[in-house]
Amino acid sequence: MKAIAAFGFALLLVFPAWSAEVTMAFGDRIPPFCFPETNSGIELEVIGEALALRGHVLKPAYFPFARVPLSFKTKRVDAAMTDGGEDLRPYGALYGDTAVVYDNVLIALASRKLHIKTPADLQGLSVIAFQGAVKRYPEWLGPVAAAGKYFEQNDQAIQVRTLDLGRYDLVLSDRTIFKYFTRQHKLETGKDLQVVEEHTFTTVDPADYRPVFRDSKIRDDFNAGLKQLKSSGRYQQIYDKYLLK
């Protein structure tokens, strides 16, 4: 009996006492963070591996970016990669630690020689951004939207093409995403994008990009797994896999 008890205790050390499938909402067009066609990408792998370290299985569900928070609010998913700039705690959201950070900047053709320092500098300019950006940056984008010069596009590859064609004055995009689609643009067309210039307009706050969970145990397990990923060096390996190609 002692041997059986000891074996049972050893199993508890090896296998988690409880595991779950976690259906989580992700944006459907945000390479290199999410590639729906292969269930891969920086954010998918970081979150998936963090959960797996505690025995859970990630089941990604893909939505247009603006619908990611809505999918959580309507209980279609157990978790979501972001709250989209909306406080989801009234809908049962428990915030986890930040898995990845989106470093959003305003991007213009360098030939335009724009100077963007304050929201007032956007007056008269057209801006194309990712879905839900106006909720994240109302001070900057609210007046542009009110003037009828603000547009949102779920497919961020279109941002690169339309900026290059001069159809918009500015793109609001994460640096990494814009660079990814710039490389894709060259591969598809054989042509370099016109030289662009970045305008930093806000300070990155990692808390803006925390995933949300409905279950406190899963949230805590995710946080513990994420910490382990970072301390082991695996977190950086995932980033390097996609950014050092």
Disulfide bonds with the S-S distance in Angstrom:
none
